[in-house]
Amino acid sequence: MPKHFAKPLGVFALTALLAACGQQRPSSVVPVAAQPSGPVAQSGKLKYMQHELVLGYHDQASLNRAVGILGGQVIATIPEIKAALVRVDGDALKLTPRAMRMEGLRYALPNAVVTGEDPAPLSPAGLSPQANSADQFFDELPQYALDPRHLNAKAAWDAGLTGRGVLVAVLDDPGDVSHPDLAPNWAGKAYNPFLNKVYTDAKEWVDASKSNFASHGTFVASSIVAADDGKGIVGVAPGAKFMPVVINPAAKTENEFYSSFYIAAGAVWATNNGARVLNNSWGGGTSFGAVKDAFDYAMSNGTAVVASMGNSYHDEFQYPAALPGVIASGALDGSNRKVTFSTTGRHISSSAPGQDTMLANPTWMGGGHRLISGTSFSSPYTAGVAALVYGKCPAATPYQVRRVLEMTANGSIGSNPGGFDRDTGWGALNAGNVAKMLTSCDALPAKGANVQVNVSYVNGSGTQPGILADVMLRGQGFRAGATDDPTPLYLSTTDADGNANFAEIAPGTYDVYVAGADLGLTGGVTEDRGTFVGTLTATSGSTYYSPDHKRVLLNAAFLDLNPVDPYEPNDSPADAKPIAYGETTQTAYIYGQPQDFDFFKFTAAAGDQIKADVLAAGQLGGALDSFLYLIGPDGKVLAQNDDRGTPRIDSDSEITYTVPAAGTYYLAVTSYTISEGGDDNNPFNKYQLKLNKTN
């Protein structure tokens, strides 16, 4: 680093194949060093571990090379999905654009911290008699959710569908395996991916887990597998077993979710240890990266992934529910109406009871039972009905399970009594109807499809991998804006190889819409982005390992990986380029060397009030998180700025200053990472410098 910018500042002193029941694979998380516990940073709505990157890599050599360049340390890997957690010295978000362009990496993302969905209000009702009808008693306490007018569970049990032989993983806070309703159906394992520790002793697990804030996982598990023993309550799949996988320790508060890497590690571990259903009663994930890869891995191994729609009250995409292939569940009340808080959208699959449901309360919080509300609890009921399908037809694929649930749902429920609507999906789940349909596994619907779209940018200069393109698959016949249109719609973003993957989606013919790289990252004008519209056929039975493939050549500007800065060389005050009041420079780059500083000079009179602005990622687009210095004629730094505005507006830089004496002054532009002593050589580090006199 040039000595004139070494901090502190002074005189120029300026971061698997189907897991058969009972079959075990090795632990998926491979720890390399002590687990980190560094600070959490935030940018907009994104919370992330400040010094942790998640890298998707092609091979070990590529990972080693990237880590070496970043000066990082591998903390853990998930070999099945080729994802690594890397500790870095600098800010992970600021290092992401640079890492994304490293050879041999599929993606580079800060290790996002999931904050969980907004909770639904807890029911104030107690457990006093509520005039329940006789058909709502299955064990000891009344459960309207299972009665013939709702999930119709007893009709399925009487037909032999209990979920026997099926293992369900509950990705949540620690479930109480010692609760009388849950102990009989605990599979004998629980897993904490952050510690990479498997628990097989109930007391050890309870001692490690008990907290006045950890109850959610116990509620969720009891919806699925509470034992049918004449005591307490019964789950919708009482013959199934469950494994708790901790993604939210909830030790000191209700919302202590682990970061995305460890959620992915938990999903992979559960798949490898025989889980056929993964329940996710949480929200706040992202549309690509390690969690999506882990869920794709699970589905590729015959494991269904179920997620709650969320409690946002809005029609919107929330993740992980909106990921392709995930079975998204909405919430109904006791009258089979959508509860007001349940998130809606085209990606919804079906709905299940989610208001005032009778569930098991952890023994460490007094035990017994409580009435609880939220899509968090419609999701496990859905996971339980999925377990009923697997118990009857173990060879079913995740898409087939989804379609069985949808085809047997009560379509009269919701805003469209004729079938699908964005409020409740295909309607209210009905386990009894599942049993009627599956008198034989020959009645299973057609298998789903797996699709990979590969994008290349092409123009007169040749071709380039279509990194960070947006890909949409829209089923033909789509009726835009129609709330009763079930036509499938899937979204994904391409990785550094130009690939977008869609797991376990509906077979059929799709219109394919592709747009070039997001200008928010790369910068440029809309015309540079390019668009493509075409079609593809998603074939029933295509697999994750042998997907239907579509190649798209997108007529778009390349992501310029070797831009030319019109002002170079200007790496020192001696080479500074002139800038005048009222002038804005051409687009320039902090690029071409690991620690690039661009100097500009101007002549000022005593008393001039100046304003210097760097237009970078915040205003121009691109990847540059800028840093700006104002330097006096004697070489002393007079002012500096990282992010403009108080409170912060964005990551661009701005300096206002009253010049004390006439002379030649300098503005030095660099990146935040370089200002902190790190390297930043990203070709998307574009900016313009604007200088004005304000008096």
N, C-alpha and C positions, 0 to 999 in steps of 0.2 A: 504494500500500500504506500502511496507517495507520502513522504514524511510530513509534508505540509498539511496533511489532513488527518494525521494520527490523533485520536482522541485521548485525553481531554483537549479541548480546543485552546489554542494560544496564538502565537505569531505563526500564521500559516499552519496552525495546529488544528487542523481540522480532524441471519438462519433456516362317489365315487361310484362308478358302477353301483347297482342297487345293493344297498346294505341289507342283507338278509336278516330276518329276525334272529337275534341271538349272536349274529356275527359281529366281531369287534375288529376295528382297525386301530393302528397306533394313534396316540394322541396327536391331534393335528397341529397344535401350536408348539413350535420348537423354540423355546426361550434360549437366547444367546447371552444375555446379561441380566443384571438385576432389573426388575420392573421399574419404569419411571413413574414419577408422581408430580411432574412439573406443573407450572402455572397454566391456567386456562385463559386464552385470549378471545376477543370477540371482534368481529367485523360485520356490521349490519346485524342480520339475524343469525349469522354463522358463529357458533362457539367451537373452539378447537383447542387441542393441546398445543401450546405455543411452540414447543420445541420437538414436535413429532410429525413426521411425514409418513403417509402410507403409500408405498410404491408397488405397483403391479409390474412384474418383470417377466421376461421371456425365459431366462435361464440364469443359473447361479453366477456365471461370468458377468452377465449384464448387470445384475444386482451389485456384485462386488465393485464393478467399475463405477457405477453411479454413486455408491456410498463413498468410495474413495474421493471422487470429485467433489462431493458435497461436504467432505470432512465429517461425515456422520458415523453413527454406530448402530448396527442392527440389534434391535431389542428382541424381536421375535419374528417368526415367519409362519405362514400357513401354506405349506407346500402344495396342498391340493388345488389351490386357486392361484398359486404363485403371487402371494401378497406378502409384503414385509413391512414391519414397523421400524422406522429409523429415527433415532434421536439425533437432532441437529443443534448446533449452537445458536443459529439465527432464528428469526421468526419463520415458522413453517409456511404460513400463507404467503409471505413475501418470497420464499424460495420456490414455491410451487411452479410458477411459469417457467423458470429455468429448468427445473427438474423434468417438467413435462416434455421437453424437447431432447432429453438425453437418449442416446441410442440404446435400444434394448428394453426400454420401459414402455408399458402399455398405458399407464396413467401415473400421475403423481398428485396426491391430494393431502391437504392438512388433515390430521386425525380428528375428524369432527366429533364433538360431544353431543350425543342425542339428549334432548331435554325432555322428551316424552310429550304425549298429547295433553292438551288441557283437560283436567278431570271434569267429569260430570258431577253435578251436585249430589252429595250423598243423601240417600233417603232418610228422612227423620223418623220413619215408622219403626216401631219396636216389634217384638215377636209375640205380642199378645194375640189372642184368637181374632181372626179376621173373617169369620163366616165363610171359610173355604169349603168348596164342594168336595164330596168324597173322592172324586177322581183326581184330586190334586194332592192326595197323600200317597207317597210311594214308600218312603221309610217312615220316619217319625214326624217330620215337619212338613207343612204344606209347600208345594212347589208348582205354582201355576205354569211356569215355563215348560214343564214336561207334560202337561195335561193334553187331552185329545184336541183341544182347540188351539194349541200352540205347537210345541215340538212333537207331540203325539208319540212320546218315547216308548210307552209300554207296548204299543202295537209292533214296534220294531223288535223289542226284546222277546215278545211272545213268538215272533217269527225266527228267533235264533240270532238276531243281529245285536250283539252286545259290545262289539269291539274286541272280543277275546283274541289274544295273540298280537295285538297292535300296541306299539309303543309311541307315546306322544311326548314331545319335548315342550316344556313351557319356558320360553325365553322371557324372563320377568325378574321381579325381586324374589328373594328366597322363599320358596314354597315350604310350608311346614309339613315335613314328611311324618311327623309324630302325631298329627291331628288324628283322632279316631276315625274320621271319615276318609282320610287319605293314606294312613299307614298301610292298610291291606293292599293298596294298589300302587305303592311306591315300587319302582323297578329295582331299587337297591343301589342306585347311582345318582349323584348330583355333581354339578360341575361349576367351578368358578374359573372362567377363561382368563381373567386378569391375573390370578395366581397360578393358572394352569394346574389346578388341583382338582382331582376327582375324590369325592367323599363316598364312602360305602357304609359308614356307621351313622345311624340316625342321630345319636346323641351328639357326636362330633359336629355334624352338620347344623343341628339346632343351636348348639353352643356358639358356633361361628356366625350364625345368621340372625339370631333373635334380636329384634329391635322394635321399639314402639312405632317405627315408621314403615316396617316391612310387613304388609298385609296383602298387598295386591296379588302377588303370586299365589298365595293360598286361596284367595277368592277364585282366581282363574282356574287353578287346578281342580278345585272341587266342582266347578261347572262341568268338567270333562269326566272325571274318574272317581268321584266320591263313591264309596263302596255300597253295594246293595245288600245291607245287612240288618235292616229293620231299625236302624238307629240314625238319628240326625237326618241327613239328606242323601240323595243318590245322584250321581252324575249321569249325563246323557249316554255315556259309553262306559257303564260300570264294569265291563269285562276287560277294558284296556288298562295298561300300566302307564305311569308317567315318570319323567325325569325332570327335575328342576335344573335350569341353566341360568345362572345369575348374569343379567346384564345391567341390573340396577341394585347395588348393595343396600340402598335405603338405610344406612346405618345412623346418620345424623339428621336426615331430612327425607321426605318422601321421594324426591326427585334427584337421585345421584347417579344417573345413567353413566355406564362406561362409554368409552369412545367407540367409533364405528369399527375399528380394527377388532376390538374384543367382542363386539356383537357378531361380526363375521366369524371369528374364531369359535364362538359358542355354537353357531349354526352348523359349522362344518363338523365340530366334535359330535354334536347330536346326531347328525346324519351318519357319521362313521360308527356310531354306537347303536345303530339300529332304529332310530326314530323314523316313523313313517309319516308323521305330521309334526310340523313346527308351528306352535301358536305364538303370535306376536301381538299382544295387546298393548302396543305402544306406537307412537308416531314420531316423526321428526327426522327421518333418515334422508338420504339423497338419492338421486335418480341413477347414479352409476358409481362404480368403485367397488370396494371390498365387500360391502353388504350385498349388493346386487350379484356379484360373482358368487358369493356364498350361497345365496338363495337359488341361483341358476345351478350350482353344483348339487344342492339338495334335490331339486326337481329332476336333474339328470340321473339321479340315483333312485327315482321313484318316490320321493318324499314330497308330500303336498305342503305348501306354505300358506298359512292362513294369517290374515292381519285385520285388525279393526279399521274401519273407515275413518275414525276420529270423531272428536266432539267439538268441531269448530262451528257448527250451525250453518256452514256455507256449502255451496256447490264448488268443489275445488279438488285438484290433485293433491293428495298427501302421500308421503312415502313412509313405510314400504308398501302400503296398500295399493298404490298405483303402478307398482312394478309389473311388467308383463309376466303373466303366469300365476301371480299371487291371487288367492281367493279372498276377496275383500268383503267384509261383513258389516252391515248396518244394524241399527238397534231399533227394536219395537217395544211398545209398552204392553200392559196387560190386555188392552183392547185391540191389539194387533195394528196399532197406528205407529207410524214413524215418530220416534221421540224427537223433540225439537232440536236437541243438540247434535244429533247424528249427522255427520258429514255426508253429502250426497255427491253424485257424479256418474259419468258414463262407465267408469271402471268397476262400479259396485256389482257384486255377484248375487248376493241374497241377503236376507235379514233374519235375525233371531232375537229372542227376548233380551232386553238390556236395561230394563227399568224395574226396580224393586225386586230383584232376583235374590232368592234365598241361598246364601253361600256360607262356606266354612270360615270362621274367624281363627287366626293363629292362636295356638295355646299360649304363646308368649305375650299375647294381648288379651288374655282372659278366656280364650277358647270359645266354644259354642258357635253361634251363627249370627249373621247380620243380613239385613236387606240392603243391596247395593245396586247402583245404577251406572251405566256407561256402555259405550260400544266395546270397551274392554271386556265386557262379559257376554256380549253377543258373539264376539270372535271365538271364545273357547267353546260355546255351544256349537258353533259351526265346525270347529276342529273336532269336537266329539262326534258329530254326525259324519264327518269325513272318516273318522276311525271306524264307524259302523260299516262304511263301504269297504274299507280295506280288510276288515275282519271277514267279510263275506267274499270279497274278490281281491286277494293279495296281489295279483298281477296287474291291477288297475294302474293306469298312469295318473299323474296329478291332474291333467286336463280332464280325463274321464271322470275322476272324482268330482271335480268342479261341475261338470255337466250333469252328473247324476243329481247333485244337490239342486241345481237350477231347474232341471226338467221335472223334479218331483215337488218343487216348492209350490205353495199356495199362491198362484198368480193373481187371485182376486184381491190380495192385500196390496195396498199402496195407491198411488194416484192414478194408475192405469189398471183397472180391474181385468183387462184382457191379457196382461202379461208384464213385460219389463217396464220399469220406470226408473228414473235416476234417483228416486228417493229410497226405494226398497229393493232394487234389482229385480230378480225374477220372482220375488215374493217371499213369504214366510217359510222357513225350512220346516219340513214335515218328515220326521224319521219313519213314521208308519208308511208313507208313500214310497220312501226309499226301499223298504222291505217288499212292498208290492211289486216294485219294478224289478228288483234283483232276486227274483225267484231262481234265476240262473245267471251266471256271469256272461252268458251269451247275450244278455240284454244290455251290456255295457255299450255306451255310445262310441262312436269312432274316436280313435286316439287323436291327440292334438298334434301340433306342428312346432318345429323349431326352425328359426330363420336367422341367417346372418346376411346383413347388407354391408358390402365393402364399398367405400367411397374413395375415389381418387379425384384430385383436382387436375384439370387438364386445360392447357392453352397452347399458344405457339411455342412455348418453351419446353413442352414435354408434359410429364405427369408427376404428381406428388401425392403421397398418402393424404386422404381427406380427414385430417385431424380435426376434432371438435366440431364436426358437422352435426346438424340436427336432422334426425330421421323420424318420419311418421309413417306408420302403416295404417291405412284407413280402409276398412272393409267396403267393398262396392255396394252401392245402394244407400250410403250414408246420407242421413237427412240432418243437415246442420241445424242446431238449435232445438230439435225435437226432443222433448223430455221422455218420449216413449219409444225411442229408437234404440234397439239393442245392437246395432251394427258395431263390431269391435273397432277400437281405436287404441293404438299402442305408440308410445314415444320412447326414443332413446337417443343418446349422444355417442358419436364415434370416439374410439380411443386413438392413441397415437399411431396405430396401424391403419386407421380408417374403418374399423369394424364396429358395427352396432349389432348386438345379439338380442334376440327375442325368444324366450324359452316358453314352451308349453302354451302356445296361443291357439286360437281357433283356426282350424284348417279352412282354406278358401282362397278366393282371389282378392287381392288388395291393391288399392292405389298407393303408390309409394311417392312420398314427398320428401325431398332432401333440400336443405339449404346449407350453404357453406359456413365456414367457421364463424362463431359468435363474435360480432364486432366489439362486444364489450371486452373481450380478451385481446383480440388481434389488432383492433383499430381498423381504419379504412372507411370506405363509403359503401352504401348499400349495393350499388351496382357491382362492386367487387365480389360480393358474397356468392352470387349465382344461385340458381334454383334448378331442380330437376323434378319432373313428374313422369311417372311410369307405372308399370304394374308388375306384380309377381304372384305366383301361386304357392301358397303354403300347403304342403302335402301332409295329409294325415299319416302319422307314423314316422315322419322325419325326426331325427334325434338331435340332442345337443352336440353329440360327437360327429354326426353326419347330417348337418342342417340343409334345408333349402337355401341356396345361395343366390344372391343378386349382386351383380357388380354395377356400380353407378359411376360413370365418368361425368363429372360436374364441370361445366364450363365456368370456371371461377378463377379469380386471381390467386396465385400461389400465396401461401404464407411465406413471406420473404424471409428466408432463413439466413440471408447474408446481405442485409440492407447496406446501402452506401450513405454515409452521413455527409451532407454537402459542406459541413464546416470543418471537417477533420483536415489536417491536424490542428486541434485546439486544446491540447491536454495540459497546458500550463499557462500561467499568466503571460509568458513571453509569446505564446502562440494565440493569445485570445483574439477572437473575431469581434469586430465592432458591432454594437447595437445602439440605436438612437431612440430617443423618446418618441413614443407613438408607433414604434415598430414591433411587429411580431415575426419571429424567424420562420423559415421553412421548417418542415418536419425534420428533426434530427434524432439521433439514437444514442443511448448509453449502451454501447455495443462495440465489439471488436477487440476487447481486452478484458481480463477478469475484473479490473478496477478502473473504469473509465470515468474521468472528470472532464466536462466540457466547459471551457472558459469563454466568457464574453466580456467586453469592456465598454465603458461609456464615460463620457466627460460630464461632470456635474459641477454646478456652482454652489457656494455656501447657501444653505437654507432651502435647497431643492427638496421637495417632498416627493419621494419616488414610490412607485408600486411595481414590483416585479412578480409576474405570475408564470408558473410552469403549468402548461396545459398537457396533462399526461393521461393516465388511466381513467381518472375521474371525468374529464371533459373531452378528451380526444379519443379515448379507447386505447387498447393495447394493454401491455403488462407492467408499465413502469410505475412503481410506487416511488415518486420522486423525492429528492432532497435538494434544497437550495441554500447556497451560502452567498452572503454579501461581504465583500472583502475590500478594505480601504487601501489607499495608495501606499501605506507602509506595510501591507501584507497581513494586517490583523483582521481576523474575522469580526465583523461588526454585528451581524445578525445571521440567523439560520432558521430554517423551518422545514418540518417534515410534512405534516398534514394541515391544510388550510382551515381556518374557521375556528371560532370559539363559541359554542361547541363545534366539534369537528364536522366539516362539510363532507370531505372526501380525502383521498390520499394524495391529491395534488398539493403543490407547495406555493406559498405566497409570502412575500416580505414587503412591509411598508416601513419607510425609514426617512428620517429627515437628515440630509447630508450636512455634516458640521463644517466642512471646509471644501474649497474648490479643489479639483484634482481628477485623476483617472481612477475610477472604481471598477470592480470586477464582480461579475455574477458567475458562480460555478454551479453547474447542474450535475447531479449524479443520482444514484438510487439510494433508498433507505438502507438496503443491505450493504452497499459499499460504504456508506457513511458509518456503519457499525463495524467496519473492518473486514467484511466478507466479500465474496466474489459474486458478480451478477453480470452475466454476458448473454442476455436474452435478446434475440432478434426482434421481439415484440416491444422492446423498451423504447417506444417512440414518444416524442414530446415536441412542443413548440414553446419558445420563451417569449413572453410579452413584457415590454417595459413602458411605463407611462410616468409622466410628471403630473402630479395631482394638485399643484398650486400655481 
